[in-house]
Amino acid sequence: MRTVLTAITSGLLLLASPSAHAQQAPASPAESDPATLGWMEGSPPPPEKRVLFRDGGHLQFPKTRWAFAHLRELMPTAVIARGGERVSALPKALRTDLDSVTFTPLGRSGTMTWSQAFEDVYGDAVLVLHKGRIVYERYSGVMKPDQPHIAFSVTKSYFGTLAEILIAEGKIDEQAPVSRYVPELASSGFGDATVRQVLDMTTGIAFSEDYTDPNADIARFSLAVGAVPAPRGYTGPLSAYDYLLTIAKKGSHGEGFTYRSANTEVIGWIIARVTGKRAHEVMSERIWSQIGAEHDGAILVDSAGAPFTAGGLNLTLRDMARFGETMRLGGRFNGRQVVPASVIAKIREGAGKADFAKAGYRTLPGWSYKSQWWVSHNAHGAYMARGIHGQAIYIDPAAEMVIARFASNPQASNVRFDDISLPAYHAVAERLMAKR
């Protein structure tokens, strides 16, 4: 089994291990530009320019810089329909001064500009909204306004918000045990956890999300949801729901925050069970078709057709920004109350800082985690959705600002480059708040 799991995580390790990065030259943002390298160009592309799922190439840097914008072509997905609504307006008021905004990265002595920060984190696309207007928009590599990109764990915040809507409507009791809604999980580690504990990731389950460990549970999880190809000889679960049944309890629920993607798959299952529809279909009905999205979204699905609610959304940049703006405006967007204002207030309030501190995030002191959102508790009341390799929605209510970003950083964990991203976001907010 160890050999099998090592094969499963071979692609993931290439993303997470610094030593592996050195072997995957070119390493710099400019040298790894996917348009320059010509991935998947030609009819057919020559073998050395192909990006394939079957050999894990979609997870190998620098191929990731093309793959993250084209995963729908490599893996099965389901549509998140935008419906027949007119596209909601995002008027432009572009500013020329934001590229030169300077800040000091955390723990460093020198300064950096906003433009340099985009390059340094291997940015693929970024958009800044101020008071609902696009004041900055930038695309690189193979990205463009109508090109979707994988959002990874930004996905969690969408489904966390959807669960909170159902809680507000009385369809889900947040203090009820998971087993009330999904009896199949009664004997698993989730059985006696409450919905609230799952939403805030304070469950005591046996699940390791260490991408550098070939024996970590995230390896089995990645295979079950279809994120990596099944190696020869593997006989374990090949769907998310089957995998969740195997997770055991470890410790007590409610003792502290620990980031575990399996929690969000449980949330997706609960949403499906109480509505009688797959979670992404509920997303389309309750959020995506309501905000005047410009494009359909898509979500990765496993072999049983279940959506990958922990990290499978593929979206265009402007549409991701529209969702962020909906949150900033207290849930009211496109002429309607899409998300109850009480849900936004509940998320912004955050959770226990002491519980969060136990996780040891050095770049996030004083933060908390609420309903699949990361809450800063800073002076601006900022909160965000975060996805590996640099995906983000950053909402700054005080600055009336939303930032949406896609990236393909060779490092998986945002903690590796939070020292750049977080002060960069705050510096732009300060500039927007200043009188011109």
C-alpha positions as CSV (number, residue, x, y, z in Angstrom):
1,M,0.0,0.0,0.0
2,R,2.9,2.4,0.7
3,T,4.1,2.0,-2.9
4,V,0.6,2.7,-4.2
5,L,0.2,5.9,-2.1
6,T,3.6,7.1,-3.2
7,A,2.4,6.8,-6.8
8,I,-0.8,8.7,-6.0
9,T,1.0,11.7,-4.5
10,S,3.9,11.8,-7.0
11,G,2.2,14.8,-8.8
12,L,1.3,16.5,-5.6
13,L,4.8,16.2,-4.2
14,L,6.2,17.9,-7.3
15,L,4.1,20.9,-6.4
16,A,4.8,21.0,-2.7
17,S,8.5,20.0,-2.4
18,P,11.1,22.7,-2.8
19,S,13.7,20.2,-3.9
20,A,11.3,19.0,-6.6
21,H,10.9,22.6,-7.9
22,A,14.6,22.8,-8.6
23,Q,14.4,19.8,-10.8
24,Q,11.4,21.3,-12.8
25,A,13.3,24.1,-14.5
26,P,12.6,26.8,-15.7
27,A,11.7,28.1,-12.2
28,S,11.1,31.9,-12.6
29,P,7.7,33.3,-13.5
30,A,9.0,34.6,-16.9
31,E,10.7,31.4,-17.8
32,S,7.7,29.3,-16.9
33,D,5.2,31.4,-18.8
34,P,2.9,28.8,-20.4
35,A,2.3,30.8,-23.6
36,T,6.0,31.1,-24.1
37,L,6.6,27.4,-23.5
38,G,3.8,26.5,-25.9
39,W,2.1,23.8,-24.0
40,M,-0.5,21.9,-26.0
41,E,0.1,23.8,-29.2
42,G,0.0,22.0,-32.5
43,S,-2.4,19.5,-34.1
44,P,-1.5,17.3,-32.4
45,P,1.0,18.8,-29.9
46,P,4.4,17.2,-30.0
47,P,4.9,14.7,-27.2
48,E,7.2,17.0,-25.2
49,K,4.6,19.7,-25.2
50,R,1.6,17.7,-24.1
51,V,0.0,18.1,-20.7
52,L,-1.8,14.8,-19.7
53,F,-3.9,13.6,-16.8
54,R,-2.9,10.0,-17.0
55,D,0.7,10.6,-16.1
56,G,0.0,13.3,-13.5
57,G,1.4,16.0,-15.8
58,H,-1.4,18.3,-14.9
59,L,0.1,18.6,-11.4
60,Q,3.8,19.0,-12.5
61,F,5.3,22.5,-12.5
62,P,5.7,24.2,-15.0
63,K,2.9,22.3,-16.8
64,T,0.6,23.5,-14.1
65,R,0.8,27.0,-15.5
66,W,-1.2,25.8,-18.5
67,A,-3.2,23.1,-16.8
68,F,-4.8,25.3,-14.1
69,A,-6.5,27.2,-16.9
70,H,-7.6,24.0,-18.8
71,L,-8.5,21.4,-16.2
72,R,-12.0,21.1,-17.8
73,E,-10.2,19.6,-20.9
74,L,-8.4,17.0,-18.8
75,M,-10.9,15.9,-16.1
76,P,-14.7,15.4,-15.9
77,T,-16.7,18.4,-14.9
78,A,-20.3,19.4,-14.4
79,V,-21.8,22.7,-15.4
80,I,-22.8,25.4,-12.9
81,A,-25.3,27.2,-15.1
82,R,-25.5,30.9,-15.1
83,G,-29.2,30.8,-16.2
84,G,-30.9,33.3,-18.4
85,E,-30.1,36.5,-16.3
86,R,-28.7,39.5,-18.0
87,V,-25.0,39.9,-17.2
88,S,-24.5,42.2,-14.2
89,A,-22.5,45.3,-14.9
90,L,-18.9,45.7,-13.7
91,P,-18.2,49.3,-14.9
92,K,-14.5,50.2,-15.4
93,A,-12.7,53.0,-13.8
94,L,-9.1,51.8,-14.4
95,R,-6.4,53.5,-12.4
96,T,-2.8,53.8,-13.5
97,D,-1.3,54.2,-10.1
98,L,-1.8,50.8,-8.5
99,D,1.1,49.0,-10.2
100,S,3.4,51.3,-8.3
101,V,1.8,50.9,-4.9
102,T,4.6,49.8,-2.5
103,F,4.6,47.7,0.6
104,T,7.0,45.8,2.9
105,P,6.7,42.0,2.8
106,L,6.2,40.4,6.2
107,G,9.5,39.7,7.9
108,R,11.6,41.5,5.3
109,S,13.4,44.8,5.2
110,G,13.0,45.8,1.5
111,T,9.9,47.0,-0.3
112,M,8.0,45.6,-3.3
113,T,5.5,47.0,-5.7
114,W,2.0,45.6,-6.5
115,S,3.2,44.8,-10.0
116,Q,6.2,42.9,-8.7
117,A,4.1,41.0,-6.2
118,F,1.9,39.7,-9.0
119,E,4.9,38.3,-10.8
120,D,6.6,37.0,-7.7
121,V,3.6,34.8,-6.8
122,Y,3.3,33.5,-10.4
123,G,0.1,35.4,-10.9
124,D,-2.2,34.3,-13.8
125,A,-4.9,36.9,-13.4
126,V,-5.9,39.6,-10.9
127,L,-8.8,42.0,-10.6
128,V,-9.5,44.8,-8.1
129,L,-13.0,46.2,-7.6
130,H,-13.5,49.5,-5.7
131,K,-17.0,50.5,-4.9
132,G,-18.2,48.0,-7.6
133,R,-16.0,49.3,-10.4
134,I,-13.0,47.6,-12.0
135,V,-10.0,49.7,-11.1
136,Y,-7.4,47.2,-12.0
137,E,-7.4,44.0,-14.2
138,R,-4.4,42.0,-15.4
139,Y,-4.0,38.7,-17.2
140,S,-0.8,36.8,-18.1
141,G,0.2,33.5,-19.7
142,V,-2.8,31.8,-21.2
143,M,-5.3,33.6,-19.2
144,K,-7.9,36.1,-20.6
145,P,-11.3,37.5,-19.4
146,D,-13.3,34.5,-20.8
147,Q,-10.8,31.8,-19.7
148,P,-11.8,29.8,-16.6
149,H,-9.2,28.8,-14.0
150,I,-9.3,26.3,-11.2
151,A,-10.1,28.0,-7.9
152,F,-9.0,25.1,-5.7
153,S,-10.1,25.7,-2.1
154,V,-11.7,29.1,-2.8
155,T,-14.5,26.6,-3.7
156,K,-14.9,25.8,0.0
157,S,-16.1,29.4,0.7
158,Y,-18.9,29.1,-1.9
159,F,-20.3,25.9,-0.4
160,G,-19.8,27.2,3.1
161,T,-21.9,30.2,2.2
162,L,-24.5,28.0,0.6
163,A,-24.7,25.9,3.8
164,E,-25.2,29.0,5.8
165,I,-28.1,30.1,3.6
166,L,-29.8,26.8,4.2
167,I,-29.1,27.2,8.0
168,A,-30.7,30.6,7.9
169,E,-33.7,29.2,6.2
170,G,-34.1,26.5,8.8
171,K,-33.4,23.6,6.4
172,I,-30.2,22.7,8.3
173,D,-29.7,22.8,12.1
174,E,-26.1,23.7,12.7
175,Q,-26.0,22.1,16.1
176,A,-27.4,18.8,14.8
177,P,-25.0,15.8,14.4
178,V,-23.9,15.1,10.9
179,S,-25.5,11.6,11.1
180,R,-29.0,13.3,11.2
181,Y,-28.6,14.3,7.6
182,V,-26.2,11.6,6.4
183,P,-26.9,8.4,8.4
184,E,-24.3,6.6,6.3
185,L,-21.6,8.6,8.3
186,A,-22.9,7.5,11.7
187,S,-20.0,5.1,12.3
188,S,-17.4,7.3,10.8
189,G,-15.3,10.0,12.5
190,F,-17.9,12.6,11.4
191,G,-21.0,10.8,12.9
192,D,-21.2,12.7,16.2
193,A,-19.7,15.9,15.0
194,T,-22.1,18.8,14.6
195,V,-22.7,20.6,11.3
196,R,-21.2,23.7,12.9
197,Q,-18.0,21.8,13.8
198,V,-17.7,20.6,10.2
199,L,-18.3,24.0,8.8
200,D,-15.6,25.6,11.0
201,M,-13.2,22.7,10.7
202,T,-13.0,21.9,14.4
203,T,-13.7,18.2,13.9
204,G,-11.5,15.6,15.6
205,I,-11.0,13.2,12.7
206,A,-8.0,11.1,11.5
207,F,-7.0,13.1,8.4
208,S,-3.7,14.5,7.5
209,E,-3.4,17.2,4.8
210,D,0.4,17.2,4.5
211,Y,1.1,17.4,0.8
212,T,4.8,16.5,1.4
213,D,3.9,13.1,3.0
214,P,3.2,10.3,0.5
215,N,1.3,8.4,3.3
216,A,-0.9,11.4,4.2
217,D,-4.7,11.0,4.0
218,I,-4.9,13.8,1.5
219,A,-3.3,11.3,-1.0
220,R,-6.2,8.8,-0.7
221,F,-8.7,11.7,-0.7
222,S,-7.2,13.1,-3.9
223,L,-7.5,9.8,-5.6
224,A,-11.1,9.3,-4.4
225,V,-12.3,12.6,-5.8
226,G,-10.5,12.0,-9.1
227,A,-7.8,14.7,-8.8
228,V,-5.0,12.2,-9.6
229,P,-5.0,9.1,-11.8
230,A,-5.4,5.7,-10.0
231,P,-2.2,3.7,-10.0
232,R,-2.1,0.1,-10.9
233,G,-3.1,-2.1,-8.1
234,Y,-5.2,0.4,-6.2
235,T,-8.4,-1.1,-4.8
236,G,-9.5,1.7,-2.4
237,P,-12.4,4.1,-2.7
238,L,-12.9,5.8,-6.0
239,S,-15.6,8.3,-5.0
240,A,-15.7,11.0,-2.4
241,Y,-18.6,9.6,-0.5
242,D,-17.1,6.1,-0.3
243,Y,-13.9,7.6,1.0
244,L,-15.6,9.7,3.7
245,L,-17.1,6.5,5.2
246,T,-13.5,5.3,5.9
247,I,-12.4,8.3,8.0
248,A,-12.1,7.5,11.7
249,K,-12.4,9.7,14.7
250,K,-9.2,11.0,16.4
251,G,-9.6,13.0,19.6
252,S,-12.6,15.1,20.4
253,H,-14.6,17.4,18.2
254,G,-14.6,21.1,19.0
255,E,-11.1,21.3,20.5
256,G,-9.5,23.5,17.9
257,F,-9.2,24.4,14.2
258,T,-7.4,22.0,11.9
259,Y,-7.6,22.5,8.1
260,R,-9.0,19.3,6.5
261,S,-10.6,19.3,3.1
262,A,-12.7,16.2,3.9
263,N,-14.9,18.4,6.0
264,T,-16.1,20.3,3.0
265,E,-17.0,17.1,1.2
266,V,-19.3,16.4,4.1
267,I,-20.9,19.8,3.7
268,G,-21.5,19.1,0.1
269,W,-23.2,15.8,1.0
270,I,-25.4,17.5,3.6
271,I,-26.5,20.2,1.1
272,A,-27.4,17.4,-1.4
273,R,-29.3,15.4,1.1
274,V,-31.4,18.2,2.5
275,T,-32.2,19.7,-1.0
276,G,-32.5,16.5,-3.0
277,K,-30.1,17.9,-5.6
278,R,-26.4,17.7,-6.1
279,A,-24.6,20.6,-4.4
280,H,-23.4,22.3,-7.6
281,E,-27.0,22.3,-8.9
282,V,-28.0,24.1,-5.7
283,M,-25.1,26.5,-6.2
284,S,-26.4,27.3,-9.7
285,E,-30.0,27.9,-8.4
286,R,-29.2,29.9,-5.3
287,I,-26.0,31.9,-6.2
288,W,-24.6,31.6,-9.7
289,S,-27.8,32.2,-11.6
290,Q,-28.7,35.1,-9.3
291,I,-25.5,37.3,-9.5
292,G,-25.6,37.9,-13.3
293,A,-22.5,35.8,-14.0
294,E,-21.0,36.3,-17.4
295,H,-20.2,32.6,-17.9
296,D,-21.3,29.2,-16.7
297,G,-19.1,27.8,-14.0
298,A,-17.8,24.3,-13.9
299,I,-16.9,21.9,-11.1
300,L,-14.8,18.7,-11.1
301,V,-16.8,15.6,-10.4
302,D,-15.7,12.1,-9.2
303,S,-16.5,8.8,-10.8
304,A,-19.9,8.7,-9.2
305,G,-20.8,12.2,-10.5
306,A,-20.4,13.9,-7.1
307,P,-19.0,17.5,-7.2
308,F,-15.6,18.2,-5.7
309,T,-16.9,20.8,-3.2
310,A,-13.6,21.1,-1.4
311,G,-11.7,22.4,-4.4
312,G,-13.2,21.8,-7.9
313,L,-14.6,25.1,-9.1
314,N,-13.4,26.5,-12.5
315,L,-14.4,30.1,-12.9
316,T,-13.6,33.2,-14.9
317,L,-12.0,36.1,-13.0
318,R,-14.7,38.6,-13.3
319,D,-17.4,36.1,-12.2
320,M,-15.3,35.2,-9.1
321,A,-15.1,39.0,-8.4
322,R,-18.9,39.3,-8.7
323,F,-19.3,36.7,-5.9
324,G,-16.8,38.6,-3.8
325,E,-18.8,41.8,-4.4
326,T,-22.0,40.1,-3.4
327,M,-20.4,39.3,-0.1
328,R,-19.0,42.8,0.3
329,L,-22.4,44.3,-0.2
330,G,-24.0,42.3,2.5
331,G,-25.3,39.7,0.2
332,R,-27.3,42.1,-2.1
333,F,-26.2,42.2,-5.7
334,N,-27.7,42.3,-9.2
335,G,-30.8,43.9,-7.7
336,R,-31.7,41.2,-5.3
337,Q,-30.7,39.8,-1.9
338,V,-28.8,36.7,-3.0
339,V,-27.3,35.8,0.4
340,P,-29.1,36.9,3.6
341,A,-27.5,39.8,5.3
342,S,-27.5,37.8,8.6
343,V,-25.3,35.2,6.9
344,I,-22.7,37.8,5.8
345,A,-22.6,39.2,9.3
346,K,-22.2,35.8,10.9
347,I,-19.3,35.0,8.6
348,R,-17.6,38.4,9.2
349,E,-17.9,37.9,12.9
350,G,-15.5,35.0,12.6
351,A,-14.9,32.2,15.2
352,G,-12.6,31.6,18.1
353,K,-9.2,33.1,17.6
354,A,-7.8,30.7,20.3
355,D,-9.1,27.7,18.4
356,F,-7.5,29.0,15.2
357,A,-4.2,29.8,16.9
358,K,-3.7,26.1,17.7
359,A,-3.2,25.4,14.0
360,G,0.0,27.5,14.1
361,Y,-0.3,29.6,11.0
362,R,2.6,32.0,11.4
363,T,1.4,34.4,8.7
364,L,-2.2,34.6,10.1
365,P,-1.9,35.8,13.7
366,G,-5.2,36.9,15.2
367,W,-7.3,35.3,12.4
368,S,-10.1,32.7,12.7
369,Y,-12.0,30.4,10.4
370,K,-15.8,30.6,10.0
371,S,-18.1,28.8,7.7
372,Q,-15.2,27.9,5.3
373,W,-14.0,31.6,5.2
374,W,-10.7,33.0,6.6
375,V,-11.4,36.0,8.8
376,S,-8.6,38.5,9.6
377,H,-10.1,40.5,12.4
378,N,-7.9,43.4,11.3
379,A,-8.9,47.1,11.4
380,H,-10.5,46.9,8.0
381,G,-12.6,43.8,8.8
382,A,-11.1,41.9,5.9
383,Y,-11.9,38.3,5.2
384,M,-11.1,36.0,2.4
385,A,-11.4,32.7,0.5
386,R,-8.1,30.9,-0.1
387,G,-7.0,28.2,-2.5
388,I,-3.7,26.4,-2.9
389,H,-1.1,27.8,-5.4
390,G,-2.4,31.4,-4.9
391,Q,-6.1,31.5,-5.6
392,A,-8.0,34.1,-3.6
393,I,-11.0,36.4,-3.0
394,Y,-10.0,39.2,-0.6
395,I,-12.8,41.3,0.7
396,D,-12.0,44.6,2.5
397,P,-15.3,46.2,3.7
398,A,-13.6,49.4,5.0
399,A,-11.9,50.1,1.7
400,E,-15.0,49.0,-0.3
401,M,-12.6,46.7,-2.2
402,V,-12.7,43.2,-3.5
403,I,-9.6,41.4,-5.0
404,A,-9.9,38.2,-7.1
405,R,-6.8,36.4,-8.0
406,F,-5.7,33.3,-9.9
407,A,-2.1,32.0,-9.7
408,S,0.0,28.9,-10.4
409,N,2.6,29.2,-7.8
410,P,4.9,26.1,-7.6
411,Q,4.4,26.2,-3.9
412,A,1.0,24.7,-2.8
413,S,0.6,26.4,0.6
414,N,-0.4,30.0,0.7
415,V,1.6,30.4,3.9
416,R,4.7,30.2,1.6
417,F,3.8,33.5,0.0
418,D,1.4,35.2,2.4
419,D,4.3,37.5,3.4
420,I,3.8,39.1,0.0
421,S,0.1,38.6,-0.7
422,L,-1.4,39.9,2.5
423,P,0.5,43.2,2.8
424,A,0.0,43.7,-0.9
425,Y,-3.7,43.5,-0.6
426,H,-3.7,45.8,2.4
427,A,-1.5,48.4,0.6
428,V,-3.9,48.6,-2.3
429,A,-6.8,49.0,0.1
430,E,-5.0,51.9,1.8
431,R,-4.3,53.5,-1.6
432,L,-7.9,53.2,-2.6
433,M,-9.0,54.8,0.7
434,A,-6.7,57.7,0.3
435,K,-7.9,60.9,-1.3
436,R,-6.6,61.4,-4.8
